[in-house]
Amino acid sequence: MAIFNLKNREIECKIVYYGPGRCGKTTNLEYIHKTFKKQVTGEMVSVNTEGDRTLYFDFLPMGLGQIKGCDVRVQLYTVPGQVQYRSTRKLVLMGVDAIVFVADSLEIRREKNMLSLKDLQDNLKEYNLSIFKIPLVMQYNKRDLANQGMPLMTIEQMEHDLNRQLKVPSFEASALSGQGVGVTLKECLKLTLKSLQKQTKWS
Amino acid sequence: MDIKQQIKTLIQEAELYRNQGLLKESKIKYNKILSLIKSNAQIKNKETLMTGITRKIVAIDNEILQLAKAPSVIEVPEKIQDLIKKQFAFAAKDEDSGAIEGAIALAKFGQFDRALKEFNLLLDKDAVRVVAAKNIIRCCMTHATVEDAVAEYEKWLSGDKFSSIQLNSVRSFLGDILAKKGITQTLSPVPENKSAADQGSAADEELPEEDYLDISAIKITLEDGPQKGKALEFDVNFQSGNVLSLIISCKDKSLIENLDVGLKLTNVQFFSPIAIFEGSGIIAEKTQIGTGPKSGDYSLDIKILSTN
């Protein structure tokens, strides 16, 4: 839940990039760090393990300017995608305001996407949050691999697998080149701010 | 597609998966290539090709092994520890409970040395002293040894920071853990009216431990597998709210295999310093410990689902 600091007139919200291992969550944040220099307010922090895999989280702070005289700060996080780090994912999710679910378009990762989405739902439930209610954006990453002849799932199939019930905004992306990264984040920020408006009853 | 083209496509896929870090997927493709080559008589240079592919598989196996060996907990730089403290201490009612939450966050992220330092500093604060002490004991149990935990208690006993009420609370907590571990060592008793600080409250018992009693051990009756019907007792090494962490020796292979993530445990007894109660739980996580004295053993997280 967003933190309101009335004394400093600050609002801090947390967006978490979730998804299976090696789907491109960190690559999303790296691209944002590189591209949205004006909005990025600090260094990107990454805690990696062997093979450049995220061990704890990546962290990137951003500023969105002022709304109603309050500074809006956004913290972007990624979770470790590997199955065995479930408790770390749960820890990172604590206090989350919105989620970007990064799905891997590679056909062979179909089941991993679905398991990760289920894991997200379960972890949210433990914080009394519903995957159907929290601001959520779906990103279908690695679309560029089709050019290399790799077997990818069609968007229709991914929508059917992951977004049939959720019906949240979804975007195709190639995080490595940055395609679709900005638009995913912008949509997520839009949903987050809308949700904040509801919480604070801003008009 | 002719066989040559088929193999070429598969190699391309296998290489890309490997570059993406999808090692198991890459290995599956290489094995498929190997079977294709083996079963096809028309392929020229069969032996050379097979040797090349086998080398690739061995290299991938090595990478997988390296990943498996990588520690699941690492000591991060102080700057990142500060970030963890700041960002993962939520809903703190005041400065002291905020500091406790920050230190607990450090422990949860495996930053035990720094967490211990922070908890030790918090022993100076009457309001959170017992919570800090219990967390020091938990850190010792997870990160160091039982002897270290006992030594901490003895040190507090001989000092004048703790009141009798506070020491009794810590003693009961530690004593219960020792008993469940089958360690017969008797903890030195707390003298009555130990110091003037005896007015120090034990109200800290009610401070932020997420409203769950401290569970020192649990007894699980298995309902399936080769040990069906057997009641097994485990000490709780770490507790975070309703999640209990246990250590299972790597020697208990069949038990480890039987206790899979997602398995519901409907017959569980929870032992706390003040009561024993029954309930159910679910295995939330199973991780092999990569470093330290318990390297090779398994850490099992059980989430309490209900209690009677």
Interface residues (C-beta under 8 A of the other chain):
Chain A: G21 R22 V45 V47 T49 E50 G51 D52 R53 L55 Y56 F59 Q75 Q84 Y85 R86 S87 T88 L91 M94 G95 L106 I108 R109 L145 Q148 G149 M150 P151
Chain B: T9 Q12 E13 L16 Y17 Q20 G21 L22 E25 E63 Q66 L67 K69 A70 P71 S72 I74 V76 K79 I80 L83 I84 Q87 F88 F90 A105 K108 F109 V243 V261 A284 E285 K286 T287 D301
